[in-house]
Every structure is written in C-alpha cells, then in structure tokens.
Amino acid sequence: MTVPFSTRGIRGKVTQDAPLAPLVWFKAGGNADWLFEPADLEDLKEFLSRVGGKMPVMALGLGSNLIVRDGGVPGVVIRLGKAFATVEARRDKVLECGGGASGILVSSKARDAGIAGVEFLRGIPGTVGGFVRMNGGAYGREVSDVLIDCDVVLPSGDFVTLPARDLEYSYRHSNLPEGAVVVAARFQGREGIPAEIGEEMDKIAAAREASQPLRTKTGGSTFKNPPGEKAWELVDRAGCRGLTLGGAQVSEKHTNFLINTGDATSADIEGLGELVREKVYANSGVSLEWEIQRVGRP
C-alpha cells in the first residue's frame, strides 16, 4: 500500500496494518490501516494536517469500551501516549488533564491535592479523551457535571478549545466532532479532605471488584440503562445470564458485561450482544441501546 501522507519529520510512531486486538480489553478484532502514536501535541497537529481530512480518524484510549470488528479499522487510529497522560492540580481546584490520562490517575492526583468531586472517575476504566467524548459516568456522577472545557485536534489538524456547553451532553453521548482527538480537558473540583476523598475512592474500587468481572477479557457496561430501568436486570430477566455464542459469554457475575472466554472473535461478541437485545425485547418490550462502541469493518 502506498503511504497516503508524508511522514518526513514526524517524530511519533507510524505503523501500517497495526494489530489492535492487543490494545483493547476484549483482546479481539482486526488491524488498523494506520496507527499513529504522536510524540506530543505539535507532532499530532502536524501529522493530521498532512492527512488533511482525506481518511477517517479515530482516537483510541485504553480500549475498554470498544469492540473492534474483525475486518479492522479504516483510516488512521490515534493512540495518545505518555506525553498526553499528565494531570496538574491548580489552586482554583481545577484539574488540568491530558487526553491520555486514566481515570485512576486523575482521581488519585485530585485526592492528593485535596480536590473533591471527581472520585467517580476512579470507577471508569478509560482515559480522559474517552470520558469527554462519551460523557463517561459512574456512581451517580458524569463528566458533564465537572467538565469546564476541552482541547481537541480536528482531523484537519486544526486545534480548538470547546466549552462543555458546546458538546451538548446527554446520557453517554456528546456532539464532539467526528474524528476529533481530545488532547486535554479541565475539570472543576471543590475543596476536600484527602483522607475522605481516598475513602470514597476505596469504596468505589471495592464496589467494582465485588460486582464486575474485572479480571476477564471484557468491555465494561454493554448496554445503556433505559429510563427507569437497569440494563443488567432486563438482561437477567430475559434469561441471558451465562448465555454464550462462540467464545463470547454474558457474564455470570454482572449480566451487563460480555466476556471473551478465550478465543472469541469480535463477531462472536457483537453477535451475542445482538442476541441479548433480541431476547430482552421479546421478554420486556425494551429495546436496549449499545453503550460499548463498535467500530471498523465486519
């Protein structure tokens, strides 16, 4: 394949036909046409300006809420590394976060600085970029409650700062432009006591450990909670606990989680999710919506 952009002077790592399965929690799926891991912000802006919007762009965080289909992902996948995994606590109780920083890092830095209000991020597996795009939430709070604004690089390479109101947040959804890469975000916290913040984070971690299949190849919550309902209860009532398709299984521990029991394809995982949706609809008349993102070619 001819390289459709110049890589001369680009300092980050460009990989053609890059395997994505090792980078996502399900450990399944195809390759990216191109994978770019930028050295820093300027490198990312320069690279995307050369791509020039001529091919699809997708940002990849921890890969925790994602099914990469077996046919792989067209265009360019951007993976932010250490240069984007920074968190700085400001005196005004604002957290300056890189787009590649994990929820655990953000909440831990906030605790150490005596900043309360973002403890819930301890309970979301993922990075700031993913939280901002998906309005990530857990334990009664979500990113729209704390986000001030975010810096993004558009597929054209242009850099813009978007205030939270421009993202028009709703449940697990934002109007962030397609292909935009979130490189930084600012969260507003409040005065807190580190020991109390730490206790709350420990409770969240313990609740996740007790209720979710964290030590399996999974993808987090599969379906959105319908208004007034819990997705896991609907799945359970439809008799889907432990249901299998190929190498994929509905978790016995938490029925809103799908797991790869060892050799599942992404088609197995997505197919099982669709089977669960059919059974839930037949049982309760509720049409579950996917929360996990599904990308790429079948």
C-alpha positions as CSV (number, residue, x, y, z in Angstrom):
1,M,0.0,0.0,0.0
2,T,1.3,3.5,-0.9
3,V,1.7,5.7,2.1
4,P,-1.1,8.3,1.6
5,F,0.7,11.0,3.6
6,S,4.3,12.2,4.2
7,T,5.9,11.0,7.4
8,R,9.1,13.0,6.9
9,G,9.9,14.9,10.1
10,I,7.1,13.2,12.0
11,R,8.6,12.2,15.4
12,G,5.9,9.8,16.6
13,K,5.5,6.2,15.6
14,V,3.5,5.3,12.4
15,T,2.6,1.7,11.9
16,Q,0.8,0.2,8.8
17,D,-1.7,-2.7,9.2
18,A,-1.3,-2.4,13.0
19,P,-2.9,-5.1,15.2
20,L,-5.5,-3.6,17.6
21,A,-6.6,-6.7,19.5
22,P,-3.7,-6.4,22.0
23,L,-4.7,-2.8,22.7
24,V,-8.4,-3.4,23.5
25,W,-9.8,-5.1,26.6
26,F,-11.7,-7.8,24.7
27,K,-8.4,-8.9,23.0
28,A,-10.2,-9.4,19.8
29,G,-10.6,-7.7,16.4
30,G,-8.7,-6.7,13.3
31,N,-6.0,-4.3,12.4
32,A,-5.9,-0.5,11.8
33,D,-4.9,0.5,8.3
34,W,-2.6,3.0,10.1
35,L,-1.8,3.5,13.8
36,F,-0.1,6.8,14.9
37,E,1.3,7.3,18.3
38,P,2.3,11.0,18.4
39,A,5.4,12.3,20.3
40,D,3.5,15.3,21.5
41,L,0.8,17.8,20.6
42,E,2.7,19.6,17.9
43,D,3.5,16.2,16.3
44,L,-0.1,15.2,16.3
45,K,-1.2,18.5,14.7
46,E,1.4,18.3,12.0
47,F,0.6,14.6,11.3
48,L,-3.2,15.3,11.0
49,S,-2.6,18.4,8.8
50,R,-0.8,16.1,6.4
51,V,-3.6,13.5,6.4
52,G,-5.8,16.6,5.7
53,G,-9.1,15.0,6.4
54,K,-8.7,12.6,3.5
55,M,-9.3,9.5,5.5
56,P,-11.2,8.6,8.7
57,V,-9.6,9.3,12.0
58,M,-10.3,7.5,15.3
59,A,-8.9,8.1,18.7
60,L,-8.1,5.0,20.9
61,G,-7.7,5.3,24.6
62,L,-7.5,2.2,26.9
63,G,-9.7,0.3,24.6
64,S,-12.0,-0.6,27.5
65,N,-15.4,0.3,26.0
66,L,-14.8,-0.9,22.4
67,I,-15.4,-3.7,20.0
68,V,-13.0,-3.5,17.1
69,R,-14.7,-5.6,14.3
70,D,-12.7,-8.4,12.7
71,G,-12.2,-6.6,9.4
72,G,-10.2,-3.9,11.1
73,V,-10.5,-0.1,11.2
74,P,-10.2,2.0,8.1
75,G,-8.0,5.1,8.0
76,V,-5.9,6.3,10.9
77,V,-6.2,5.3,14.6
78,I,-4.5,7.8,17.0
79,R,-3.2,6.4,20.3
80,L,-2.1,9.0,22.8
81,G,1.0,8.0,24.9
82,K,2.8,9.3,28.0
83,A,3.1,12.9,26.7
84,F,-0.7,13.2,27.0
85,A,-1.0,11.3,30.3
86,T,-0.4,14.3,32.6
87,V,-2.6,15.7,35.4
88,E,-1.9,19.0,37.2
89,A,-3.9,20.4,40.1
90,R,-4.4,24.1,40.1
91,R,-5.1,26.4,43.0
92,D,-8.6,27.1,41.9
93,K,-9.5,23.4,42.4
94,V,-9.3,22.8,38.6
95,L,-7.6,19.7,37.2
96,E,-5.6,20.2,34.0
97,C,-5.7,16.7,32.4
98,G,-4.1,15.3,29.3
99,G,-6.3,13.3,27.0
100,G,-4.4,10.1,27.6
101,A,-4.6,10.3,31.4
102,S,-6.5,7.4,33.1
103,G,-9.4,7.9,35.5
104,I,-7.4,6.3,38.3
105,L,-4.6,8.9,37.7
106,V,-7.0,11.9,37.6
107,S,-8.8,10.9,40.8
108,S,-5.6,10.0,42.6
109,K,-4.0,13.3,41.8
110,A,-7.2,15.1,42.9
111,R,-7.1,13.2,46.2
112,D,-3.5,14.1,46.9
113,A,-4.3,17.8,46.2
114,G,-7.4,17.8,48.4
115,I,-9.8,18.3,45.4
116,A,-13.1,16.5,45.7
117,G,-15.8,15.9,43.1
118,V,-14.0,13.6,40.7
119,E,-13.9,10.5,42.8
120,F,-16.3,8.8,40.4
121,L,-13.6,8.7,37.7
122,R,-11.9,6.0,39.8
123,G,-14.8,3.7,38.8
124,I,-14.5,4.3,35.0
125,P,-11.9,2.3,33.1
126,G,-10.6,4.6,30.4
127,T,-8.9,7.9,29.6
128,V,-9.9,11.5,29.7
129,G,-10.4,11.6,25.9
130,G,-12.9,8.8,26.1
131,F,-14.7,10.2,29.1
132,V,-15.1,13.5,27.4
133,R,-16.4,12.0,24.1
134,M,-18.8,9.6,25.8
135,N,-19.9,11.7,28.9
136,G,-18.5,8.9,31.0
137,G,-20.1,8.3,34.3
138,A,-20.4,6.1,37.3
139,Y,-21.9,6.1,40.8
140,G,-24.4,8.9,40.1
141,R,-21.9,11.4,38.5
142,E,-20.8,12.0,35.0
143,V,-18.2,14.1,33.1
144,S,-20.8,16.8,32.2
145,D,-21.0,17.6,35.9
146,V,-17.4,18.6,36.1
147,L,-16.1,19.5,32.6
148,I,-15.1,23.1,32.0
149,D,-13.8,22.8,28.5
150,C,-11.5,20.6,26.4
151,D,-8.8,21.0,23.8
152,V,-9.2,18.9,20.6
153,V,-7.3,18.4,17.4
154,L,-9.7,18.0,14.4
155,P,-9.0,15.6,11.6
156,S,-7.7,18.6,9.5
157,G,-5.0,19.2,12.2
158,D,-6.7,22.4,13.5
159,F,-6.6,22.9,17.3
160,V,-9.7,24.2,19.0
161,T,-10.9,24.6,22.6
162,L,-14.5,23.7,23.1
163,P,-16.5,24.8,26.2
164,A,-18.6,22.0,27.8
165,R,-21.9,23.6,26.7
166,D,-20.8,23.2,23.0
167,L,-20.7,19.4,23.5
168,E,-24.4,19.3,24.1
169,Y,-24.1,16.4,26.6
170,S,-26.7,13.7,27.1
171,Y,-26.5,10.2,28.6
172,R,-23.3,8.6,27.3
173,H,-23.3,11.0,24.3
174,S,-21.7,14.2,23.1
175,N,-21.7,16.2,19.9
176,L,-17.9,16.2,19.8
177,P,-17.0,16.4,16.0
178,E,-16.4,13.1,14.3
179,G,-12.7,12.2,14.3
180,A,-11.7,14.9,16.8
181,V,-9.0,13.8,19.2
182,V,-9.3,15.1,22.8
183,V,-5.8,16.1,23.8
184,A,-6.7,17.9,27.1
185,A,-9.6,18.8,29.4
186,R,-10.2,20.8,32.5
187,F,-12.4,19.5,35.3
188,Q,-13.8,21.7,38.1
189,G,-13.5,20.1,41.6
190,R,-14.1,21.5,45.0
191,E,-12.3,21.7,48.4
192,G,-12.0,18.4,50.1
193,I,-10.0,16.4,52.6
194,P,-7.6,13.9,51.1
195,A,-8.4,11.1,53.6
196,E,-12.2,11.4,53.0
197,I,-11.6,11.6,49.2
198,G,-9.5,8.4,49.5
199,E,-12.1,6.6,51.5
200,E,-14.7,7.4,48.8
201,M,-12.4,6.1,46.1
202,D,-11.7,2.9,48.0
203,K,-15.5,2.3,48.3
204,I,-15.9,2.8,44.5
205,A,-13.0,0.4,43.8
206,A,-14.4,-2.2,46.3
207,A,-17.9,-2.0,44.7
208,R,-16.5,-2.5,41.2
209,E,-14.4,-5.5,42.4
210,A,-17.4,-7.1,44.1
211,S,-19.9,-6.6,41.3
212,Q,-18.0,-6.6,38.0
213,P,-15.9,-9.3,36.1
214,L,-12.8,-7.1,36.2
215,R,-10.3,-10.0,35.8
216,T,-11.7,-11.2,32.5
217,K,-11.4,-10.0,28.9
218,T,-14.4,-7.7,28.9
219,G,-15.5,-4.3,27.6
220,G,-17.3,-2.7,30.5
221,S,-21.0,-1.9,30.5
222,T,-22.5,-3.3,27.3
223,F,-25.9,-1.5,27.2
224,K,-27.1,1.9,28.3
225,N,-29.6,1.9,31.2
226,P,-33.1,2.7,29.8
227,P,-35.1,5.4,31.6
228,G,-36.2,4.0,34.9
229,E,-34.6,0.6,34.3
230,K,-31.3,-1.2,34.9
231,A,-29.9,-2.9,31.8
232,W,-28.5,-5.8,33.8
233,E,-31.9,-6.6,35.4
234,L,-33.6,-6.7,31.9
235,V,-30.9,-9.0,30.6
236,D,-31.2,-11.2,33.7
237,R,-35.0,-11.4,33.5
238,A,-34.7,-12.4,29.8
239,G,-32.7,-15.5,30.9
240,C,-29.4,-14.4,29.4
241,R,-27.1,-14.9,32.4
242,G,-24.3,-17.1,31.2
243,L,-25.6,-17.2,27.6
244,T,-22.8,-18.0,25.1
245,L,-22.1,-17.6,21.4
246,G,-18.8,-18.9,20.0
247,G,-16.2,-17.8,22.5
248,A,-18.3,-15.0,23.9
249,Q,-20.4,-15.2,27.1
250,V,-22.7,-13.0,29.1
251,S,-21.0,-12.6,32.5
252,E,-22.4,-14.7,35.3
253,K,-21.2,-12.1,37.8
254,H,-22.8,-9.0,36.1
255,T,-25.2,-9.5,33.2
256,N,-24.5,-6.2,31.6
257,F,-20.9,-7.4,30.8
258,L,-19.9,-9.6,27.9
259,I,-16.7,-11.5,28.2
260,N,-14.2,-13.2,25.8
261,T,-13.8,-16.7,27.4
262,G,-10.6,-17.2,25.4
263,D,-10.9,-17.3,21.6
264,A,-13.9,-15.2,20.8
265,T,-13.9,-13.2,17.6
266,S,-15.4,-9.7,17.6
267,A,-18.3,-11.2,15.5
268,D,-19.0,-13.6,18.4
269,I,-19.0,-10.7,20.9
270,E,-21.2,-8.4,18.9
271,G,-23.4,-11.2,17.8
272,L,-24.0,-12.2,21.4
273,G,-24.9,-8.6,22.2
274,E,-27.5,-8.6,19.4
275,L,-28.9,-11.9,20.6
276,V,-29.3,-10.5,24.1
277,R,-31.0,-7.4,22.7
278,E,-33.5,-9.7,20.8
279,K,-34.2,-11.7,23.9
280,V,-34.7,-8.7,26.1
281,Y,-37.1,-7.1,23.6
282,A,-39.1,-10.3,23.4
283,N,-39.2,-10.5,27.2
284,S,-39.9,-6.9,28.2
285,G,-40.6,-4.9,25.1
286,V,-37.5,-2.7,25.8
287,S,-35.0,-2.1,23.0
288,L,-31.6,-1.9,24.7
289,E,-29.1,0.6,23.2
290,W,-25.4,-0.3,22.9
291,E,-23.1,1.6,25.3
292,I,-20.0,-0.1,24.0
293,Q,-18.7,1.5,20.8
294,R,-18.4,-0.8,17.8
295,V,-16.0,0.3,15.1
296,G,-14.5,-1.0,11.9
297,R,-15.4,-3.4,9.1
298,P,-17.3,-6.6,9.8
